[in-house]
Amino acid sequence: MAGTVYLVMAMRRPDFNDAAVQPHRDFLDALQAQGKLQLTGGFADGSGGAYVLCNVESLEQAQAIVATDPLVTMQASDLTVHEWNTR
């Protein structure tokens, strides 16, 4: 599936709060139900994870969605959003 998607990298902060995990999973489930989540997973070393947003109109919209992720709102991880042109 080629096109523009948005890669979200989530790197845990040193003071990561485990209480953010379930709300983050619920957030991802909601995105999936809306058809906006293509792929998600954690890194094997436990340092964080990533997810891919799809069916999002712009980088700005992707950033606005990510700003509501409990990993951000609970200050558990640092998230960055990258516009990703796949082929």
KEDREN-568520 format. One line per field, with one value per residue (C-alpha): residue number from 1; x negated, y, z negated. Coordinates in Angstrom, 1 decimal, always signed. Each point is the difference from the previous one (the first is absolute). Example, Ala and Ser with C-alpha at 12.3 -4.5 7.8 and 13.67 -1.06 7.14 Angstrom:
KEDREN-568520
k <- (1  2) .
xx <- (-12.3  -1.4) .
yy <- (-4.5  +3.4) .
zz <- (-7.8  +0.7) .
This chain:
KEDREN-568520
k <- (1  2  3  4  5  6  7  8  9  10  11  12  13  14  15  16  17  18  19  20  21  22  23  24  25  26  27  28  29  30  31  32  33  34  35  36  37  38  39  40  41  42  43  44  45  46  47  48  49  50  51  52  53  54  55  56  57  58  59  60  61  62  63  64  65  66  67  68  69  70  71  72  73  74  75  76  77  78  79  80  81  82  83  84  85  86  87) .
xx <- (+0.0  -1.8  +0.7  -0.5  +0.3  -1.3  -2.5  +0.2  -3.0  +0.6  -3.1  +0.5  -1.3  -2.3  +2.9  +2.5  +3.4  +1.4  +3.5  -0.1  -0.1  +3.6  +1.4  -2.5  +1.2  +3.6  -1.0  -1.5  +3.1  +2.2  -2.3  +0.3  +3.8  -0.1  -2.1  -3.0  -2.4  -2.0  -2.6  -1.2  -2.5  -2.6  -3.8  -1.5  -2.4  +2.8  -1.2  +3.3  +2.0  +1.5  +3.3  +1.0  +3.0  +1.8  +3.0  -1.2  +0.1  -3.2  -3.0  +1.7  +3.1  -2.3  -1.8  +3.3  +1.1  -3.3  +0.3  +3.0  -1.9  -0.1  -3.7  -0.2  +2.7  -1.4  -3.6  -1.1  -1.8  -1.3  +1.8  -1.1  +2.1  -1.6  +1.8  -1.0  +0.3  +0.3  -0.3) .
yy <- (+0.0  +3.1  +3.5  +2.5  -1.2  +1.4  -1.9  +0.8  -0.9  -0.2  -0.1  -0.6  +2.6  -1.1  +0.6  -2.0  -0.5  -3.5  +1.5  +1.4  -3.4  -0.9  +3.4  +0.1  -3.4  +1.2  +3.1  -2.3  -2.2  +3.1  +1.1  -3.5  +0.1  +3.4  -1.6  +2.3  -2.6  -2.2  -1.6  +0.1  -1.7  +0.3  -0.3  -3.2  +1.8  +1.7  +3.5  +1.0  -0.8  +1.4  +0.2  +1.0  +2.3  -0.3  +1.8  +3.3  +3.1  +1.7  +0.0  +2.7  -2.3  -2.9  +2.2  +1.1  -3.7  -0.9  +2.9  -1.8  -3.3  -0.8  -0.6  +3.7  +1.3  -2.0  +1.0  -3.6  +0.0  +2.4  -0.4  +1.2  -0.1  -0.5  +0.3  -3.3  -0.6  -3.7  -2.1) .
zz <- (+0.0  +1.2  -1.1  -2.8  -3.6  -3.2  -2.1  -3.7  -2.1  -3.7  -2.2  -3.7  -2.4  -2.8  -2.5  +2.2  -1.8  +0.5  -0.7  +3.6  +1.7  -0.1  +0.9  +2.9  +1.2  -0.3  +2.1  +2.7  +0.0  +0.6  +2.9  +1.5  -0.3  +1.9  +2.7  -0.8  -1.4  +2.4  -2.2  -3.6  -2.2  -2.7  +0.4  -1.3  -2.3  -1.8  +0.9  +1.6  +3.2  +3.1  +1.8  +3.5  +0.6  +3.3  +1.5  -1.5  +2.1  -1.0  -2.3  -2.1  -0.4  -1.0  -2.5  -1.5  -0.4  -1.6  -2.4  -1.6  -0.5  -3.7  +0.3  +0.8  -2.4  -2.9  +1.0  +0.1  +3.4  +2.6  +3.3  +3.4  +3.2  +3.4  +3.4  +1.6  +3.8  +0.4  +3.1) .
